Amino acid sequence: MDNSNLNAVFLNLAIQSPSLELGLSVTDFIQNESPKNHQNFYICKGALQSCSVNITNSKSICNSCYHKALKGFDVYQKKNNNSKKIIIKKSDLKIYNNKEISNKIEDKLLLGVNSTVASQQRIDDMSLLDSNWKSYHSKLLLSSKQLYFYFKEELRKFNYQNIIVFNGRLACSRAITTVASEEDVNFVLYDAHINGKRPIVSFNQMFHSLEFAHQNSLKSYLENLDNSKEIAENYMLSKLNRVVVNDKVYTNHQEKSFVPEYVEKSKLKIISIFTSSDDEYKYIGADWKNHVIINQVDAINEIIKSKLNEDFLIVVKMHPNQKHLHKSTLLNYQKISDSINVMFPEDKTDTYELIRKSEYIINFCSSIGAEANYLRKKVVQIGPSLFCKLPAANYVRTPQEAVELILNKKAKLMPIRASIIWFVYLTKYEFKLPAYNYIKNGLVHFNNQKISIPLIQRIKMLPPKIYSNVSKGNFDFLTNFFFYFRNFIKGENKVK
């Protein structure tokens, strides 16, 4: 076999739908682009000490993930009989346990580990982890290092053209993107919006990179130029009416048109501060070179101490996704509430009614900035965001700059077109994969075939999955029992 025609595929998170189906579909797409190419599928057989889909290293989850990946490989082989599977075992990775790694590379891998843990624990400071999660953190880092060294040798041995992997920011995939960049091998990342409805694929770029967002937002806008205004209007109407567009709806618990009496009757003009999920903001933003990631609580405290607090009614609207914040971070927000009004994640205040009643919007990384700009409000954004290469807000680096901008009345109403471009991107961008079939929420196929595991295997996975959710303080499986029970029986992955 000519090694120059080889691609590598690492089926990480195979137990999770739609990541397996997407991985197969992306591989099929690349295969069709270069028919002479062959694919080597790397399949983990319980080799990792921990991974993002199986933090506790449960044997039942590992076994199910392995068997589902094998099944996916067999289905792929029926369509493209040009592939080989390579099984990664514990013994393949164990030999790298004591291998030295540079501080620079370890920092890159640590970013993926921190991002993985942060998304599960809703935490932005790893020192606050309890003893169990500190252990998981260490095992994730060890597994990431092992994968880094393992694939370093594999890439050199086979001289791959591309290596295909899910997402890119997680511990198990960050190792792949890091080593691929070092070895000058193309890495291809895949994921999807709305639980699999709209695939996204990137080549040698992270999905959350500012360049990826900027390039593809302009591309999507130009492709839909003639009806871009209509698309943006429909996007905003969907947001106002709590209809899913590009992500889950976070405002379903809010009461339409409701704002507290102190807002309704305020004689002062209002500044509303909208926060982002602290954990995601910190660890995703760490990839944004030349941008300083601001601590939101510290920034809000700076604003409270300023003259703005004398001239305006300042309210803080926390992101609904912050409801599972680590107790220490939540305590910091509770301390803020001693000085100004804080609307906590469960608060029923209508986000968009609050925007309408506000003179200024201050935001950090949330897309609410682009939405408020579309609603023709002056937006001051502290620090970077995915859309910060579009003129959708008055961008500043520090809270002090934000205060001065507002006090000196220099904050401008920004072009509505910037918001339109961003909404078109969020609504329309997707990567067409012919072999990928989105059937409905929770159900996707590869090449018109469902890839699932038997009910008995799903039953064996229940105890560790319940334990994992409890350890994260997530009891949604109890409050939405019948919803998740239907998922379990049908073998689907529907989300609310």
N, C-alpha and C positions, 0 to 999 in steps of 0.2 A: 504494500500500500504506500502511495506517495504521501509522505507526511505533510507536504505543502498544501494538500487538499483536505486537511483535518480540522474539524471544529470540536471543541470540548463543551459539554453540557453538564452542569452540576445541578441535579434535581434536589436542591435544598427545599425544605418545607413541603415535601411531596404530599404529606397527609392533609395539607391545607388546600382547600379548593377556594379560588380558582388557580392557585400558583402552579400546580402540576399541569393542568390543561393549557395554561398560558405558556409554560416552559416548552411543552411539546409543540405548540403552535408556532412559537417564535423560531424554534429549531427547524420546523417544516418550512417556514418562510425563507429562512436563510439557505436551506437546502435547495429550494426552488430557484433561488437567485443564482446558485452555483451548483448545478446538478451533479457535477463530478465530485463534489465534496463528500466526505464521510464524517460521521459523528461518533464521538466517544462519549457515552453517557456515564457519568460518575454518580453512583448510588451509595448512600451511607447506610451501613449495616450496624447501627448502634455504635458507631465509632467515636462520636462526640461525647464529651463529658457533660455538655449542656448545649442547648440551642434555643432559639427564640420561640419555637413551637413546642418545645419540651424542656423547659427550664429545669425541672426536677429530675430529668433523666429517667423517666418512667420506662420500664422495659416494655410494657404493653403498647405505649405510644410509639416507641422506637420500632417495635415489630410491625405495627400497622403502617407506619410511614414507609418502612422498607418494602413491605409487600405491595403497597399501593404504587410505589415508584416502579417496582418490577412489572406490575400490571400495565402501568402507563407505557413503559418501554416496549412491552409486547404489542400493545395497540399501535404504537408508532412504527414498529417493525413491519406490521402488516401493510402500512401505507408506504413506507420508505425502507426497503430491505437493504440498508447500507450502513448499519450502525452496529456498535459493539458496546456492551456494558462492562464497566469496570467497578467492582465492588470495593468500597473503602471500609476496612475493618479496623478495630481498635489497635491491632498490632501494626497496622500501616502508619498510624499516627503516634503511637507510644514512643517510637524511636526518637521523636523530636522533643520529648519532654524537657530535656536539659540543654537544648541547643540555644546558644546565645543569640539575642536579637538586639538590633540597635535601638536606642531610645526613640529615634525618629519614627521607625516602623512601629514600635510598640505604641506610641502615641496615636498613630493612625488606627491601629487595631482597637485600642482602648476607646476611641470615639464610637466605633461600632458597638462595642460591648455596652458602653454607657447609654447609647441610644436605645438598645434593646431593653435594658433594665428600666430606663426612664419611662418608656412607653407602657411598661407593665406595672410599674410601681407609682407612676405619676409623681416622680421625684426629680429634683434638679441638683441634688447634692448627695453624692454617693456615700459620704461619710455618715449619713443618717440611716443607712440600711441596717436592718437587724442582722443578727448573726447568721441566720439561714440564707438571707439574700446576699450577704457578703460572700458566703461560700459559693452561691450560684454565680455571682459576679466573677469570682476567681476561676471557676470552672469554664465559664464562657470565654474568658481571656485565654486560658490555656488551650481550649479547643480552637480558638481563632489563630493562635500562634502555630498550632499543629497544622492546621489547614494551609496557612501561609507557606510553611516549609514544604509540605507535601506537594502543593500545586506548583511551587517554584521548580521542583524537580520534574514534575509532569510536563510543565510548559516547555522546559528545556529539552526534555526527552523527545517530545512529539512535534515540537515546532508548530504549534497550533496557529491558525489564522484568527480565530475568535474563541472566546469562552463566554458561555451564556449562563446567567445566574439571576435568581429572583431578587428584586428590589435594590440591593446595593448598600443600603445604610446599616443593615443588621450585622450582628457579630459574625455569622457564618459567611455572609456575602462580602463584607468589608475586606476580609482576608483575600478574597478573589480579586476584587478591583485593585487592591493595593499591589499584589504581586503581578497582575496583568500589566499595570502601568509601568512597573519596574522592568518587565521583560519585553515591553513593546508589543504586547498582544492586545488586540481589540477586545474590550469587554462589552457585552450586550446585556442590558438590564431590562427587566419587564415587570409590570405591575398592572393594575387596572383601577379605574374609578368605579364608584357605586357598586362595590362587591362584585366586580367582574364585568360590568356592562360595557365599559369603554376601555379597551386595552391601551396601555402606554408602553412605548419601547424607546430606549435611548442607546446611543452608541458612544462609548467613551465619555459619558457625562452622567452625573447623578441626577435623578429626577428633581431633586430640590435645589439644584444649582441655579443661580441667578441667570446664567447664560441659557440653560435649557428652557427656563420659563420665558425669558425674553424672546428668544428666537422663535419658539413655537407659538407664543401669543401673537406675534406679528404675522407669522405664517397663517395661523387660523383666521386672523382678521382679514388678511388679503384674500384668502380663499372664500370668505363669506362677506365680502365688502358690501355688496348690493343690499343685503338684508341684515347687516350688522346691527343697525339700530333696533330693528324688530326683535332680533335675538336677545339683545341687551334688555329690552323692555320686558320680554317674556321671562328672562332670568330673574329680574327684580320682582316681577309679579309672583314668580314661584317662591322666592325668598319671603315675600310679604305674606304669602298664603301657606307657607310651611310645606312646600312640595320639594321633593328631592331633586337636585340638579346635578351636582358633581360630588356630593358627599352626603352623609347622613344629616337629617334635620335635627339641629340642636335646640330649636325653639318651640318644640311641640308643647312643652309644659307652660309656656307663657300665655298670659291672658290678653287677647286681642285688644289693642288700643289702650291698655292699662298703663298708667304711670302713678307712682305714689303721690299723695296729696301734697307733700312738701315740694315736689317737682311742679305739679300742676299750679300751685298757688305762689310759686317763688316770684318775688319782686326783682331778684337778681337774675341776670342772664346766666345761662347754664353751660358749664363745660363738662362733657361726659368723657370719661377715660375708659376705654375698652381694652381689656387685657387679652393675652393669648395663653395657651397652655404652656406653663413655665418650662416643663420638661422638654417638649418638642422644640420650643423656641431656642432653648440653650444648646441642645445637642445637634439639631439640624443646622442652626445658625453657625455652629463652629466651622462648617465647611465654607462659609461665605468669606472669602479672603478680603482683607483690607476693610472689613466691617467689624465694629465693636458691638458685641451682644450686651445689651443693657439689662441689669437686674430690675425687673419691673417694680418690685416693692420699694426698692431704694429710690427709683425714679419718681414714684408716686409720692413718697415722703418728701422729696425735694420740692415737688410742686405744691404740696400742702404747706410747706414752710414759706412759700413765696407770697408775693403781694396778690397773686391771682386768687388766693383763698379769701382775700378781703373784698375783691371786686366781683367775684363770680360765686355762684353755687356750684361746687365741684362734686360730682358723683362718680363712683367707680362701678362699672358693670363688668363683673367677672365672666369669663367665657364659660358657657354651660359644661364644656368638656373638662373643666377644672373641678368637677364635683367629687372626683376620686383622688384629689390632691393628697400628698403625704401630710400628716397632721401638723408637722413642723411648719411647712409652707403655708398651710391654711391658717395657722396661728398668726403668721406674719400679716395676713390680710385682716384677720380679726383685730389686730392691734391698730391697723389703719382706721378701722371703723370707729375707734375712739375719737378720731379727729374729724373725719368726714363721712358722708353716707356711702356705704359699700353695699352693692347688690350682689349677694352671693349666688353661686351657680343655680340654686333651686328657686331663686326669686322669680316671681311671675310677671315682672315688668316687661312690657313689650319692647324689645330692642329697637325696633324701627320707629315706634312712637317716641321713645326717648331721643333718638337721633333728630326727629322732626322738631322737638322742643329745645334742642341744644343750639347754642351759638357757635361753639367750637367742638370738634371731636378730636381727642388725643388717642392715638392707638399705637400699638407696638408692632406686632407681626400679623395681626388678624386681617382677613379679607374684608372685615367690616369697614376698613379705611376706604377701600375702593367703592364699597356700597354707599357709604355716607357721602362720598364725593359725587356719585351718581345722583343722590338725593339733594345735591347742591348745597352741601355744607362745607365749611372750611375745615380741612383735616390737617392736623399736625401729627406726623409720624416720627416717633423717637426710635432710632436704630433702623436696621434693614428689614425687608420683607421680600417674599417671592416676587412681588410686583414692583419693587422699588426702582426698576429701570424704566418704568413708565411714570409720567408726571401726574400721578393720581393723588398726590398729597404734598404738603410742605415737609420735606424731609430734613430732619435735624439729627445730630449725633448724641446730644445730651438733653436732659430735662431742663437745664439752665437755658439752653438755646430755645427750647420750646416756650419757656416762660417769657423770654425777651421778645420772641416773635409775636406772641399774643398781646403782651403789654404795649408794645410799640405799634400795634395794629398793622403789622407787616405780613401776617398770614393771608395768603391769597386763596380765592376760589380757583381750583385747578381745572384743566380742560376735562369736560365730560367724556371726550373721546378716549381718554386713558382708561376710564372705567369700562367703556364699551369694549375696547380691545381685550381687557382682562376677562370680561364676562363671556365674550365669544370664545376665548381660549378655554375657560372652565366648562363651557357648554358643548363645544364642538370638537375639541382636540381629541383624536383617538388614532391609534395605529391599526390599519386594516390587516387582519390576519385571516386569510381564507379558511384555514382549518379550525379556527376557533368559533364555537357556537354558543352564544349566550341564549339560554332558553328562557330563564326567568330569574328573579332574585333568589339566589341560593342554589341555582342549578345551571351548570355549564357543561358542554361536551367538547371533546376533541374529535374532529373528523366524524361528527354525528354519533359518537359513542360516549356513553356514560362510563366513567371510571370510578368505581366505588369499592369499599371494603365490606365484608360480610357483617351482619348484625352482631354476631358473637364477638368480633373484634372491637366493634364500637362499644359493646357492653363492658369489655375488659378495660377500655380507656376511661370509663366514667369516673372511677375513684380518683385517679391522679388529676383528671381535669377539674373535678370539684375541689380537690385540695389546692390546686394551683389558683383557682379563682378566689377561694377563701383567703389564701395567703396574700392576695393582692387587695383584699377588702372589697371584692366585687361580688355582690350577692344578686346580680341581675337574674341568674339562673333560678332563683327562688321567686323573685317578684314577677318574673315572666315565665313561670314554669311551663305552662301549656304551649307557649310559643317555642321554647327550646325542646320540649318533649316531642313536638311534631317534627322538628328538624332531625332529632335523634332517630326517630322511627323511620323517616323517609331517607335518611342518609344525605340530607341537604345542609346547606350552610347559609340559610336565609338570615338576613339581618334587618333590624327595625330601622 
